């Protein structure tokens, strides 16, 4: 979904919380594994992964047990601000362990302490409530019996035992302060939960029907079958990042007897609220509840215990978005009679297959880089969720792959999918097919799909860039991968040319965009519905660079999305469309006001009225330097800045396909470099905001690539580390993770093209394996010096690119190469670095391509 705003960092300092760490053994184990792997022959890459990175500092990462792209992620749900369920904050209590979570998706229902409503809304809390957390189970100690058990949310919440949180790929564990240990491991749609109780205690469990993270229950049913030892439950819940009128269905199946090894003692139902209702029905087996129309807290579920005071209890869980029968079938087929250790080993094997796609020189790579890299690669395959065969609504019984939790295309098109294109084209094709199926079923591709429901559109139709990137890199293999390129293109054209009746949730406000060449402020639109904000950023994001919303981010996107359509039109020889969408990809120029001056620099992106006059927005508004804490900068209806979750200072850099012309608008190379320096030095740069992703490498386009190397080192070590607070805000479905991966590998992609910008790797050597193409590409950093891997490169230390050699041929440019020359063919790339910064501060034969200077003229 969206990135957090600049005010995140103010909020962080205001909270002044003493953050808990996971068990110290986690980091000790990872450090030892990296050290031992230097001489190992069989490497277990899961041992390098720290799943707790991003579980603090509003990173919103879920550390729960999952497989790659798993539909389930078993983790605990904590009170307070916890959109992914888990947070490290020791002041928060555990409310239960649940199988459904997303990772890196935004904020939850719980407001951040000490924040005003206005500031909370800036952080996205008004619109990003977190998601899932359905079907929480919590082990209890009820020494005085069934009727005394704490079942309601407020009464059952418990602190964790200090320094006991533990997790790794496919495994999650946490110990309550009463000594009960909870563990989980998973398959794609099911898993096992294991609970260890203090010796001699009677195990009780509360299982929740109604409560989810955003408190959105809209009715449901639960049944207990004591003979079968099975509880089935399901219902309707509200969207996490979309219209409150939308609801999705979810179901779960809890098998309690561990194949006959365990025996139930008591069982029954409970209902409760926050006003005194706390009722239990021993022996009752059924709940059937409608939505509470008057509103208020609505709590209900099951309560059960076990005979014989077993010290360990195993529970098998299946989930489904179709039916309780399917949920039970998922548990039976994916888990069956397998042990906890069996499932955990299977999960670890799947993760190793994914993580080993990138192999680094473990002996000579700095240990923190190894940990950062593999932890980021892990999160890059954690979402979106593969919900194939679990569809509902218009997608029910679709024969195509179905991926959910696309949070959001606006966040992921820059780095997430370009990284996937290097090593996982099969999964990439499946997700692309899922995007196209959105067009088949709804008329437009999804922008931000969550909970099987359309979510809020942020920057137009960024799915165009995602499917466009696939087409440009895998058009030769598309048919074999199940993609019809003509149908893919038809889906793009629908986004780019067909006005939806409601562009808040899909498509773009195309009619006025085509009429005016930008998205006007306060325009009369009688053909469609949507919130009239973010005009500047929407324009930038739409065709050319105009985004469909008033936010800076989105403005740059409409235009860039049209560039993606232009690319595929060129690929498919759609001559007329090439001309149309090339022209529209230049629309970002229509929101450039050359008269606006700030900090001594002239020309900024601004919104405009339909009569063509500009509407002045202070370029500082909504930047980290904005002192007005009452200003709304997100999806709010009073966001009048014209930009989405950022400032004109930030959005004015966004023209990835035509940076050469942007440089001319800003006054030429020298002024561009000075302005870029000022952008960083004055504090306008926001590492956690996607529109800024390419900005540190912008120096390449002005033929000063050594500054890009310096700037990326500074960005990485200022904003990322291996602690739970090691992300600069929301992970955004691994947008942050994949940005970091590219920085560490010394590359940066230009989306919807096959071009990669070249930087200085943080490792002496790495190999990327593409098993589908059956090729491997090894990139060696000649003269690598580990001393360069820090915030500021010391004088006399080699780090600046002197030459680039691809399969024995010296590349004419030191600043960019092509996917087809490198990652499609495979082979050897040598990036030679030197300490002589002045001698190599140019790109050689060419700077990276721009459309207005003849770039991107022919697809590979």
NORHUZI-V610380 format. One record per run of one state. SS is the DSSP state (H for helix, E for strand, C for the rest). FROM is the first residue (numbers start at 0). LEN is the number of residues. If there is no record, write none. Layout:
ss=[SS;SS]
from=[FROM;FROM]
len=[LEN;LEN]
This chain:
ss=[C;H;C;E;C;H;C;H;C;E;C;E;C;E;C;E;C;H;C;E;C;H;C;H;C;E;C;E;C;E;C;E;C;E;C;E;C;E;C;E;C;E;C;E;C;E;C;E;C;E;C;E;H;C;E;C;H;C;H;C;E;C;H;C;E;C;H;C;E;C;H;C;H;C;H;C;E;C;E;C;H;C;H;C;E;C;H;C;E;C;E;C;E;H;C;E;C;E;C;H;C;H;C;H;E;C;E;C;E;C;E;C;H;C;H;C;H;C;H;C;H;C;H;C;H;C;E;C;E;C;E;C;E;C;H;C;E;C;E;C;E;C;E;H;C;E;C;H;C;E;C;H;C]
from=[0;6;15;18;19;23;37;44;48;64;65;73;78;88;89;93;98;116;122;136;141;145;148;152;156;157;158;159;160;165;168;170;176;180;186;189;196;202;208;218;225;229;238;246;255;263;272;277;282;285;290;298;306;309;311;320;323;334;339;355;357;360;366;379;384;386;392;395;402;404;408;412;415;423;424;442;448;450;452;454;462;474;484;497;501;502;509;516;520;521;528;529;533;534;541;545;547;549;550;551;571;574;584;586;591;598;600;605;606;609;613;615;647;651;658;666;668;681;689;692;694;702;704;719;734;745;746;749;754;758;764;770;774;782;785;788;799;806;808;810;812;813;815;818;822;826;834;837;840;843;844;850;853]
len=[6;9;3;1;4;14;7;4;16;1;8;5;10;1;4;5;18;6;14;5;4;3;4;4;1;1;1;1;5;3;2;6;4;6;3;7;6;6;10;7;4;9;8;9;8;9;5;5;3;5;8;8;3;2;9;3;11;5;16;2;3;6;13;5;2;6;3;7;2;4;4;3;8;1;18;6;2;2;2;8;12;10;13;4;1;7;7;4;1;7;1;4;1;7;4;2;2;1;1;20;3;10;2;5;7;2;5;1;3;4;2;32;4;7;8;2;13;8;3;2;8;2;15;15;11;1;3;5;4;6;6;4;8;3;3;11;7;2;2;2;1;2;3;4;4;8;3;3;3;1;6;3;7]
